[in-house]
Amino acid sequence: MRLAPRRSRRTATTGAAAVVLLMLAGCGVLPQADEPPASGAAEEFAPVEAALEPYYTQDVAWEDCEAKFECANIEVPLDYADPGGERIEIAAIRSTAGDDALGSILLNPGGPGGSGYDTVKNSLAYMTTETLRGSYDIVGFDPRGVKRSAPVECLTDREKDEARQVQYDLESDAGLAQAAEDSAELAQQCAEETGEVLGHVDTISSAKDLDILRAAVGDPKLNYLGFSYGTFLGATYADLFPERVGRLVLDGALDPSLSNAEVTLGQAKAFEAAIHSYAESCLESAACPMDGSADDAVRQIRDLIASVEDNPMTAADGRLVTVGMFVSGFIVPLYNDQNWPRLTEALAAAFQGDPTPMLGLSDLGAERQADGSYTGNATEAFTAINCLDYPMESGLDAMREEAQALEEASPTLGRYLAYGGTTCENWAHEPVRTPAPVKAEGADPILVIGTTGDPATPYEWAESMAANFESASLLTFEAEGHTAYSRGNKCVQDAVDGYFIEGTMPADGTVC
């Protein structure tokens, strides 16, 4: 059984041993807006400061690549406070719609740390409709710090394996102190291996890159499809460049006004609800390894996880599966209810003493291949970006209090989501932003999508993001799982495609 792709803002967790995160209804529309903006020449763009002009007017060489795509590297300043200094390159890939294309749509799959390049290369048909691909060039890119674009580098593949197997007793002062010490060592290693780039992978800088990418594809306004963390990036762009906002679709909203603690607590509650929904569904199948009521089934899952914490299991390949690895594998299929049967298979095997299928899910989330290689740097990039984007509480009393709140919110997972403050306590660079509502004053209307059963970006975040924007429409998808547009629901897809292609914005409050 093949897992459907997922997009996530992976939950902030403690140090190297952390849990790795990562349909039809009537759709009313507003009166038709102006036609989508046509591709424009550089002189049509809104003025930019003189020091940045060379980036906006650079010659971009799109070349055939990856069998059926075009690729290019776009130069951006490493530090926007010093645009005349060092440059880095953003790797981009696009599918082309031909001479009649309405323009380009830039796509971000989430993370932070997700590769938009890989998404377009490997999952374009899943992430977008044929209608959209026939109307727009779809452009994926690796944001700064990610994979091909001046990547954050910390650990070797062997060290990643070792780090995933570490287990701490975070309820003891000694265990927490060891986790903090290891996190400090990781922070130093990231700084040494990555260099100056590490201090410039924040979302504000990535949003400024996004405007240079807009210019590179020749559009006077940005058309953008962002999932999960990609909504945070898109909202940041809209706040920085409201006059350059074209058609923005933000699916699975991560509200920029939330603190890191609020994000983690919201996810804890939402994942707990998703676990109960999964349990109810599982019990309807003869293959379900749990029994009794849904509450009974969830308690059996908790007991299983606790047993792995007390006695880590050994997989078929000889690797030790600690509770962090087990929980990270458990979380992966909760992102999409199409993957719940895979979770049932993994739980059934684990109840019989075999953690191998759950380890496979954990490896999938960590980007680990069967040969022990890791295909990307999503975990390192996730940490580096979040340490710049979010001030985090690292005081012992505050972290203990947060841990208690998380366990109350999610008796199943809360204890494994706590103590994230140790991750950034000794980071080489201070945060560069403070959480605040994004209004995007003066921007064209923005389409925000929320899924009612979303475990990673709870529906309330979409409500608050849409309410904070000066002009936005909220589209609600009543379903389980993370995000909406790629899930095959005709109502959602017609609404998004109609907005991008015809300019018809779904009426605020539309439910699919």
PyMOL commands that set and color helices and strands:
alter all, ss='L'
color gray80, all
select helices_A, chain A and resi 42-44+50-56+116-127+130-133+157-165+173-200+203-216+229-240+242-244+260-282+294-310+323-335+337-351+356-366+378-389+396-409+414-416+421-424+459-468+485-487+490-501
alter helices_A, ss='H'
color red, helices_A
select strands_A, chain A and resi 63-65+69-77+87-95+104-108+137-141+222-227+245-251+313-314+320-321+446-453+472-480+510-511
alter strands_A, ss='S'
color yellow, strands_A
deselect
rebuild
show_as cartoon
